[in-house]
Amino acid sequence: MSWEPYDPGADPGFEPAADVDLTDYMDPSSSINLTDQMLLSDPVDPSATATPYDGTDAAAPYPDPAVGGVPDLPNFDPAQSDPAAVSGNPGEVMDMWRQHTGENACAIGAQGMVLNYLTGQEYSEEQLTQEAASMGWFDGSGTAPADVGNLLEHHGIPVQHVEGASLEQLEQVVASGGAAIVGVDSSEIWTPGHDTADDAVGTAPGIPGQDADHAVWVTGIDHSHPAGPMVILNDSGHPDGQGLAVPLDEFMGAWQDSGNLLVAAGAPGTVAP
């Protein structure tokens, strides 16, 4: 997600220059093979779709959903929920939310919040960006799905990658005290009432996850209202992302666009087959 602070009047097509010169940190001999056909980068245009993967080693970057004009979004309120019906501890970790301020670094922002949660230490965005760039995990255009979690492992946090994860597996992670980072289509979680049936190409054969453009930390699932369960996120890419509450059906549609990518951190082997 964008390192450029959210600006309701911003031009959605504007691409700000990166604050960090990554050329000093990149290994020119390295290349990232993205069989997942995507990068977790900067959302700009919610109506856009990603360029289809062409089979080469360089994956097509995600489109960027707009940050301008997004309405205020709902947030988790522990006082309005039944603690016995909430998986995870979303209320307790809301204060660990940070809105990232750099370009194309939603995955870095999500990992930074999780590092704070699991280690009790604060890591600056600049430090994590430079570490990711020096290791070939970030080139300024986004983070490959396979590289999400590498910063956590670099700092001693065990990580488990699951593709095609289920809701039950996601809930296993948040209920265990671990941290779950997922790939999503930001337009589906930032637009209240988004019609999950309008994504005609997100599940087309051969191009899984082509509409996913964003990484978020899932902090809990609230079943207080069985007819309307909510997935709770710490989303570093939106000003209302502190404990962002997303209806379960809208979350599932957004998550599906990444091929249900789940990065479970802090509890090795937590995700059962």
DOMAR-219960 format. One line per 2 residues: number of its first residue (from 1); their letters; for each residue x, y, z negated of C-alpha. Coordinates in pm, 1 decimal. Layout:
DOMAR-219960
NUM = A = X,Y,Z ~ ...;
***
This chain:
DOMAR-219960
1 = MS = 0.0,0.0,0.0 ~ 108.4,352.6,61.6;
3 = WE = 367.8,524.6,-150.2 ~ 205.8,851.3,-43.6;
5 = PY = -32.6,962.8,-321.8 ~ -401.6,919.4,-240.4;
7 = DP = -537.3,1230.9,-73.1 ~ -910.1,1242.6,18.8;
9 = GA = -831.4,1501.0,285.5 ~ -538.1,1319.1,436.7;
11 = DP = -519.9,1239.4,804.2 ~ -562.8,857.5,822.4;
13 = GF = -327.3,843.8,1116.3 ~ -44.5,1025.4,940.3;
15 = EP = 257.8,810.7,863.3 ~ 481.6,980.7,601.9;
17 = AA = 853.4,927.0,604.7 ~ 987.5,681.0,349.3;
19 = DV = 1159.9,830.2,45.1 ~ 1434.1,564.8,43.0;
21 = DL = 1682.7,516.8,325.3 ~ 1668.4,140.7,364.2;
23 = TD = 1945.0,111.0,621.2 ~ 2206.8,103.3,346.6;
25 = YM = 2042.8,-201.7,191.4 ~ 1948.2,-416.2,488.2;
27 = DP = 2144.6,-712.3,617.1 ~ 2148.7,-660.3,996.3;
29 = SS = 2197.8,-1033.2,1051.2 ~ 1884.4,-1128.0,860.0;
31 = SI = 1537.4,-1179.4,1006.3 ~ 1204.8,-1266.1,847.2;
33 = NL = 1008.7,-1546.6,1007.2 ~ 645.2,-1481.2,928.2;
35 = TD = 435.1,-1779.4,1019.3 ~ 154.7,-1619.3,818.5;
37 = QM = 118.9,-1354.9,1091.9 ~ 111.6,-1060.5,853.0;
39 = LL = 287.7,-804.4,640.2 ~ 149.7,-652.2,324.0;
41 = SD = 191.9,-290.1,417.4 ~ 15.4,44.4,416.0;
43 = PV = -362.9,48.7,468.6 ~ -470.6,335.4,699.4;
45 = DP = -778.8,260.6,907.8 ~ -1050.4,33.4,763.9;
47 = SA = -1201.6,-26.6,1106.3 ~ -872.6,-133.2,1263.6;
49 = TA = -756.6,-489.7,1313.6 ~ -402.8,-619.4,1315.9;
51 = TP = -211.7,-683.2,1634.7 ~ -241.1,-1059.7,1694.2;
53 = YD = 67.0,-1263.8,1621.4 ~ 253.5,-1345.0,1942.4;
55 = GT = 451.1,-1643.7,1818.2 ~ 779.7,-1456.9,1778.1;
57 = DA = 983.1,-1433.9,1457.6 ~ 862.7,-1078.5,1396.2;
59 = AA = 508.9,-1083.7,1260.4 ~ 252.3,-825.1,1355.9;
61 = PY = 216.2,-575.8,1070.7 ~ -115.0,-525.4,901.9;
63 = PD = -335.1,-237.5,1011.9 ~ -366.8,41.5,759.7;
65 = PA = -712.3,112.1,610.0 ~ -797.9,473.9,542.6;
67 = VG = -748.2,624.0,200.2 ~ -926.5,947.1,292.1;
69 = GV = -1293.6,977.6,199.8 ~ -1311.6,657.9,-6.5;
71 = PD = -1585.6,701.8,-271.8 ~ -1526.0,655.4,-642.1;
73 = LP = -1514.2,286.1,-723.5 ~ -1642.4,103.1,-1035.3;
75 = NF = -1406.0,-3.1,-1310.4 ~ -1419.5,-274.9,-1573.9;
77 = DP = -1571.3,-166.0,-1906.6 ~ -1508.4,-413.5,-2190.3;
79 = AQ = -1800.2,-263.2,-2383.5 ~ -2037.6,-369.6,-2106.7;
81 = SD = -1913.9,-728.8,-2083.5 ~ -1941.1,-1047.5,-2287.5;
83 = PA = -1586.3,-1144.8,-2398.3 ~ -1682.4,-1511.9,-2391.7;
85 = AV = -1779.5,-1478.6,-2025.1 ~ -1457.4,-1310.3,-1907.2;
87 = SG = -1162.5,-1510.5,-1774.1 ~ -832.1,-1339.9,-1839.0;
89 = NP = -776.5,-1020.7,-2034.5 ~ -855.3,-740.8,-1787.9;
91 = GE = -934.8,-485.0,-2057.3 ~ -600.9,-531.6,-2231.6;
93 = VM = -390.4,-495.5,-1917.8 ~ -566.2,-194.2,-1768.1;
95 = DM = -305.5,31.5,-1929.1 ~ -35.2,-144.7,-1726.8;
97 = WR = -185.8,-15.6,-1403.4 ~ 33.6,218.0,-1199.9;
99 = QH = -56.7,383.9,-869.2 ~ 245.2,339.7,-650.5;
101 = TG = 378.5,643.2,-467.8 ~ 585.1,502.9,-180.9;
103 = EN = 513.1,382.5,170.6 ~ 417.9,27.1,269.9;
105 = AC = 488.5,-112.2,-76.8 ~ 164.1,-249.4,-217.4;
107 = AI = 334.1,-583.5,-288.9 ~ 615.8,-405.1,-469.2;
109 = GA = 358.8,-211.3,-672.3 ~ 171.8,-529.8,-766.2;
111 = QG = 492.1,-708.1,-866.0 ~ 604.5,-407.4,-1070.2;
113 = MV = 285.1,-413.6,-1277.7 ~ 315.7,-788.6,-1328.3;
115 = LN = 678.2,-751.8,-1437.3 ~ 567.1,-499.7,-1698.0;
117 = YL = 298.7,-741.6,-1817.9 ~ 513.7,-1053.9,-1834.0;
119 = TG = 842.1,-902.7,-1957.7 ~ 732.4,-600.2,-2157.7;
121 = QE = 979.3,-388.6,-1959.8 ~ 907.6,-102.1,-1721.1;
123 = YS = 1071.5,-117.6,-1378.8 ~ 1075.4,187.2,-1154.9;
125 = EE = 941.5,167.0,-801.2 ~ 1269.0,298.9,-668.0;
127 = QL = 1465.1,22.4,-841.1 ~ 1234.4,-254.0,-717.5;
129 = TQ = 1223.5,-112.7,-364.3 ~ 1599.9,-98.5,-342.2;
131 = EA = 1631.2,-450.7,-483.7 ~ 1378.3,-585.9,-233.5;
133 = AS = 1547.6,-405.0,55.3 ~ 1894.7,-525.3,-41.6;
135 = MG = 1770.6,-886.6,-47.9 ~ 1591.0,-859.9,287.7;
137 = WF = 1241.8,-879.4,135.8 ~ 1134.3,-528.5,238.5;
139 = DG = 1229.0,-327.5,547.0 ~ 1000.8,-28.3,508.6;
141 = SG = 716.3,-177.7,714.0 ~ 577.1,-411.7,450.9;
143 = TA = 633.9,-735.9,262.7 ~ 596.8,-1079.9,417.5;
145 = PA = 349.9,-1301.3,229.1 ~ 622.9,-1559.6,175.2;
147 = DV = 832.0,-1293.7,0.2 ~ 563.8,-1179.1,-243.3;
149 = GN = 687.2,-1296.9,-582.3 ~ 1057.0,-1286.2,-494.4;
151 = LL = 1109.5,-980.0,-711.5 ~ 946.9,-1164.3,-1000.3;
153 = EH = 1174.2,-1464.9,-956.5 ~ 1470.9,-1230.0,-926.5;
155 = HG = 1388.2,-1109.4,-1277.4 ~ 1341.5,-1457.7,-1419.8;
157 = IP = 964.9,-1504.0,-1376.6 ~ 854.8,-1845.6,-1241.5;
159 = VQ = 631.6,-1818.1,-934.0 ~ 403.5,-2059.9,-751.7;
161 = HV = 279.0,-1985.2,-396.7 ~ -53.2,-2133.3,-288.6;
163 = EG = -206.1,-2091.1,57.7 ~ -572.7,-2167.4,102.3;
165 = AS = -632.6,-2131.4,-271.6 ~ -977.0,-2176.6,-423.2;
167 = LE = -1162.8,-1954.4,-667.5 ~ -1117.5,-2227.2,-928.0;
169 = QL = -739.8,-2218.1,-880.8 ~ -737.8,-1839.3,-906.6;
171 = EQ = -937.0,-1858.3,-1228.2 ~ -694.0,-2118.5,-1366.5;
173 = VV = -415.2,-1864.2,-1339.3 ~ -592.8,-1568.7,-1498.7;
175 = AS = -735.9,-1786.9,-1777.9 ~ -393.0,-1934.8,-1857.5;
177 = GG = -230.0,-1601.2,-1931.6 ~ -38.2,-1599.7,-1605.9;
179 = AA = -64.2,-1328.1,-1342.6 ~ -227.2,-1369.9,-1001.2;
181 = IV = -129.2,-1159.3,-700.1 ~ -345.1,-1205.8,-390.4;
183 = GV = -356.3,-1073.1,-35.7 ~ -678.3,-898.0,66.5;
185 = DS = -841.4,-681.9,331.4 ~ -851.6,-348.4,148.5;
187 = SE = -1146.5,-215.4,348.4 ~ -1364.1,-486.8,195.3;
189 = IW = -1277.2,-402.6,-164.8 ~ -1261.9,-25.0,-123.2;
191 = TP = -1599.8,4.9,51.0 ~ -1893.2,-67.7,-182.0;
193 = GH = -2153.7,-281.3,-9.2 ~ -1914.6,-386.9,266.6;
195 = DT = -2081.8,-650.8,483.6 ~ -1856.8,-955.9,465.7;
197 = AD = -2026.9,-1093.1,778.7 ~ -1891.1,-813.4,997.9;
199 = DA = -1540.2,-959.4,1022.6 ~ -1580.1,-1159.8,1339.8;
201 = VG = -1209.5,-1218.2,1398.3 ~ -1062.9,-1264.0,1049.6;
203 = TA = -1128.9,-1638.8,1056.5 ~ -1073.1,-1701.0,1427.4;
205 = PG = -859.5,-2009.6,1502.7 ~ -490.8,-1934.4,1545.5;
207 = IP = -492.3,-1594.5,1379.0 ~ -555.6,-1648.4,1008.0;
209 = GQ = -539.2,-1347.8,780.1 ~ -502.9,-1094.0,1057.2;
211 = DA = -717.8,-836.7,880.4 ~ -545.0,-859.5,540.2;
213 = DH = -334.1,-553.4,466.7 ~ -297.0,-526.6,91.7;
215 = AV = -171.3,-699.2,-224.8 ~ -340.5,-664.2,-564.6;
217 = WV = -310.5,-811.6,-911.6 ~ -622.4,-1005.4,-1017.9;
219 = TG = -649.6,-954.7,-1394.4 ~ -978.9,-1127.5,-1466.2;
221 = ID = -1316.5,-1256.4,-1355.0 ~ -1623.8,-1128.8,-1538.8;
223 = HS = -1921.8,-1366.8,-1552.4 ~ -2115.2,-1153.6,-1801.7;
225 = HP = -2392.8,-1116.9,-1545.2 ~ -2421.1,-1462.0,-1378.1;
227 = AG = -2617.5,-1322.2,-1086.2 ~ -2344.5,-1067.9,-1016.6;
229 = PM = -1996.3,-1184.7,-1124.6 ~ -1713.3,-936.2,-1075.7;
231 = VI = -1344.9,-981.6,-996.6 ~ -1126.3,-735.2,-1186.2;
233 = LN = -814.8,-594.9,-1021.6 ~ -524.3,-372.8,-1106.6;
235 = DS = -487.2,-219.1,-760.4 ~ -182.3,5.1,-727.0;
237 = GH = -305.9,141.1,-394.4 ~ -617.5,329.4,-503.5;
239 = PD = -670.3,608.8,-759.8 ~ -963.5,410.9,-904.7;
241 = GQ = -757.2,91.7,-909.4 ~ -721.7,65.1,-1287.6;
243 = GL = -941.0,-233.5,-1366.2 ~ -1120.3,-203.5,-1032.1;
245 = AV = -1437.3,-415.5,-1044.6 ~ -1527.8,-585.7,-715.9;
247 = PL = -1837.7,-803.0,-660.1 ~ -1732.2,-1164.4,-623.7;
249 = DE = -1877.3,-1209.0,-273.8 ~ -1698.0,-897.7,-145.5;
251 = FM = -1372.2,-1009.5,-305.7 ~ -1399.7,-1356.9,-150.5;
253 = GA = -1450.5,-1205.2,194.5 ~ -1148.3,-978.6,148.0;
255 = WQ = -931.0,-1258.6,9.5 ~ -1029.6,-1494.0,292.2;
257 = DS = -864.2,-1257.8,539.0 ~ -523.2,-1345.9,392.1;
259 = GN = -590.5,-1716.7,418.4 ~ -662.7,-1710.7,42.9;
261 = LL = -300.1,-1636.9,-41.0 ~ -233.1,-1672.6,-415.1;
263 = VA = 95.1,-1598.5,-589.8 ~ 76.8,-1731.0,-946.4;
265 = AG = 339.6,-1590.7,-1181.5 ~ 446.1,-1667.2,-1534.7;
267 = AP = 301.4,-2015.1,-1570.5 ~ 478.9,-2270.4,-1347.0;
269 = GT = 257.8,-2551.7,-1228.4 ~ -56.5,-2377.5,-1352.1;
271 = VA = -233.4,-2412.8,-1018.9 ~ -358.5,-2768.2,-991.0;
273 = P = -414.7,-2917.6,-643.5;
***
